[in-house]
Amino acid sequence: MKYKLLALDIDGTLLNSKHKITKNVNKALNKAKEKGTVVTLATGRFYGSALRVAKNAGVNAPIIANDGAQIQNVYTGDLIYFKPVELEIAQEIIRIIGRYPLELQVFTKDLRIYAGKGFRLKKFKNALMRRYLSAAGCYNYIRDFVFAPVINAGNLENVLKIMEEPPAKLVVNGTAETMQEFKNILVKEFSGEISMTTAIENYIDILAYGVSKAHGLEILSEHLGISRENIIAAGDNYNDIEMLEYAGLGVAMGNAPDIVKDKADMITDSNDNDGLVKVIDKYI
C-alpha cells in the first residue's frame, strides 16, 4: 500500500455542513485503519476544541492542532511538539491591536483567551442562528465551540496579564480595510518572526515563524517514520494549501475555494457528499 498516513482537516472536510461525521465517512475511516493506515487530524482549532472530534473519528495517531503549532496524543495527553509565538512578540502585537477596532482571541495549548466578554453566549447565539444544523449538529457545534475551555479577559490589558506563557497563536478579526492595514504592519514589523494564515474571511491567524499545518505534518510523519510520498492530506481552506502541497497526494474538497483546488493534486466531492469516502475508496 502506497499511502500510509491520512491527514484530515476538520471543519469543511471531515465534518459536513451539519457539523457531523457521516456514517459513510466513519465507515471508510474504519476500513482504512483496518488496512493499516494511520489517521490523524490537522486543524486550526486549539487542542481542547478538536479533542471530541478526534476521538469520534477514532484517530490512531497524535493530532496536529493550532495550525501546526501543537502535536498531541488525544488518548494519553502526551505533547509531541509545541512551537508557540514568542511571548514578547505576542505582547507587542497585542499592543498594536489596541490601536484598531479589532477582535482578539489567544489560543494556548489547552484553551482560548477572549479579549472581550460573553464569548460562550455569543457562540451559543451563533449556533442557534445556524438553521441548517440538525439537532445533533447543533449540539455538536455547542460542545466544540461553546463548551470548549475559554477565559473571558474583558479587554486587551487583561489578556496581557492572563497570558503568562507564549501562546500557540493569536486570532484577529475585523473589517476588510482594517485587517489589510493591520496585516501590512505585521509584515513590516515582524518579518521573519511570525507566520500568518487564514481560514475565515477577514481573520488572521498569527503563528510562530515557520509554523503551518504542512510543518506539523512533516514533524508528525518523521515521528511516525512515514515518508511524505506516503501521505494523503485533505482540506478545504487557505490554511490547508501548504499541507496539500507537502503531502504525496494533496486532496481539495469540492467545497473548497478555487485557489485551494488549484494547488491540489486532485479534487474530490464536497464534505456534504462524502468526498472523503471517494478518496479512501480509490487510494486506500
Secondary structure, DSSP 4 states (H G I P E B T S, - for coil): ----EEEE-TBTTTB-TTS---HHHHHHHHHHHHTT-EEEEB-SS-HHHHHHHHHHHT--S-EEEGGGTEEE-TTT--EEEE-PPPHHHHHHHHHHHTTSS-EEEEE-SS-EEESSS-HHHHHHHHHHH-TTS-HHHHHHHIIIIISS-EEE--SHHHHHHH--S--SEEEEE--HHHHHHHHHHHHHHSTTTEEEE-SSTTEEEEEETT-SHHHHHHHHHHHHT--GGGEEEEE-SGGGHHHHHHSSEEEE-TTS-HHHHHHSSEE---GGGTHHHHHHHHH-
